[in-house]
């Protein structure tokens, strides 16, 4: 398993999905070797040298409590979830890095961490391939574009089939203005894979249309959610008079924050006793704050920044409605989390999760009038809120990570059989 986000270092849905899937595979008795970047302190990133094959491969193997059959290897790296090439260069000063051409030869790799994002991706691939020489496994499972070169390298050196997992595409993140180098890596990964897992039919269609994948190669495995009863131990919601409408996610173009704010302004024309919470961080956070101020609703919109752990559960408990107005959402785990906390949900039709949820409200992301109408309907009509909560709870119980893991195992078996 090749990933670039896993708890406790988690920034979004990919880390949640990797944890849920890996934990379920562990519970089903499968052994997993999980390779992922290990964060390096930026203050020392520019002077940490890679001196020998042993030093540059991985950190010592370790385990996480509760995962009996999962072994982790951390590759020291500044790869960060959801970072753009430009942002990577800004946050990690460029440095010379020598990368060997032969993935089997990590010797002589010297230089520094940081610098160019694509150099880090290549370096991750070289070290992962070197590490794979000493491991025994049946299949290579690579999550999202940063690990596709590593997946290709490990598959080539081991002769084992490659399965790539598409959680998001460059078209989801950037619209039509894609980064060509990222697109090329995504396409290379999809073309070299024996099997492709898409998180929804929405994403599968993009993979078929934009990446020229054969239909027989691409399987859909929906994400899920953990339900362990931990929410019951949280303190009761904070008492307040205002209704609360919640946006929780990365504040980026893909997630549609401007449509949420535009709908909020329309709602506030009819319902004054409403507070809108935008929980998350992203490259559009400053623009969203300025937009709320320009709209004259700044005092009615609270920006919390990125939330973790109990703070996430607490903000769900406070919410009367969760809204996900995504422009292009391959899946969307947050609506499942909201439903598990008894929060009614309004999602865009341009999302993978809309394929499997029936008892939620749906709207086109661009239709801010209809979005506002549905928000007002939920806030004004308690029976509607109660019905959405009750039926939403029933739906979310069907979606388990063990079910997703079993589906992935079936994909693995098809990939292995295709090579025999």
C-alpha positions, 0 to 999 in steps of 0.5 A: 500500500502506497499513500501520502496521508494517514492518521495522525497526519491527516488533512482530509478525506484521503487520510480517512479513507486510507485508515478505514480501508487499511483497518478493515483489511487488517480486521479481515486478516490481510497483511498490509505493508503501508509506505507513506511520507514521514513529515520532516520539520521545515526548520531542518528540511533544507540541511538533512542529507541522504547519505547511504542506501540504508539512510535513504530508504525508510525509517524503521518499520513501526505499527499503530495500536489496534492494527495487528497485521499492518506494518508501516514504513515512513519515507522522510519527506515534505510531501503534504496532502493537497499541496500545489507545486507552486505552494511546495516550492514556496514552503520548502526552499529549492535544493539540489537533489540527485535522483538515480535513474535505476530504482534498484540503486538508491546508493549515491542519492545525496542532497536535501529534502524539499525543493521541487514537488515532482522531485520529491514524488520521484524520490519517494518512488525510488525509495519505495522501489528499493524497499520493496526488494526486501518485502513479500506481497501479492499486489501493489495498491497506490493511492492518488497521483503522488504515489503512482510513480512509486506504484509503477516502480514497485510493480516493475521491480517485483513483477506484482500487479499494480492497482491504482486508487483514484480518490480525486483527479486533476480535473476535480481539483483544477477544472479545465486548467489542469497542471499538465505534469500532474495529469501526465502522472495520473494518466501514466498511473492509470495506463500502467495499472492492471486495475483501477479503483474509482470511488464513484461512477462520477469519478469512473466516467472521468477516468474513462473519458479523460484518461482513455482507460478501458471500461473493463479495467475500472471498478467502483468501490465506494468509501464508507464511515466508521461507526463505533459509538464514540459520539455518544460520549461527547458533551451535549451541544452548546446552548444557543438560539441561532440555527447553524448551517455548516460547511466543513471541508477544504476551502478550495475551488473544488468545494464550492465555498463561493456558492455556499456564501452566495446561498447564505446571503439569500437565506439571511434575507428571509431568516435572520437568526442563522449563523453559517460556519465554514470549518476548514482551511485552503487556498480560498480562505482569505478570498472567502472571508473577504467575499463574506465581508463584501456581501455584508454577511461577515458578522453572520459567517464564522471561519473556524480554521482546520478542525481536528478530533473532538472539535469536528464531532462538536461542530457537527453536534451543533449544526442544524444542517450540513451543506456540501456544495462541491463543484466536482466531488469524486466521493465526499466522506463528510456527508456520511460523517454528518449523517452519523452525527444526526445532522441533515445533509444537503449535497451537490448533485456533482458528487459521488456520494449522491449516487448512494444517498437517497434521503438527503437533499440534493441540488446543482452546485451552481443553483444558489436559489434552490440551495437557499430554498432547501436550507430555509425549508430545513430550518423552518420545518422541524418534521423535515429535519427529523425525517432527514435525520432518521432516514439518513441514519438508516442509510449510513449504517449500510456503508462499512469499511469492511464491505469496501475492503472486501470489494478491494480484495475482489479487485486485487484477485482480478488483478492477480489473475490477469497476470497469471 
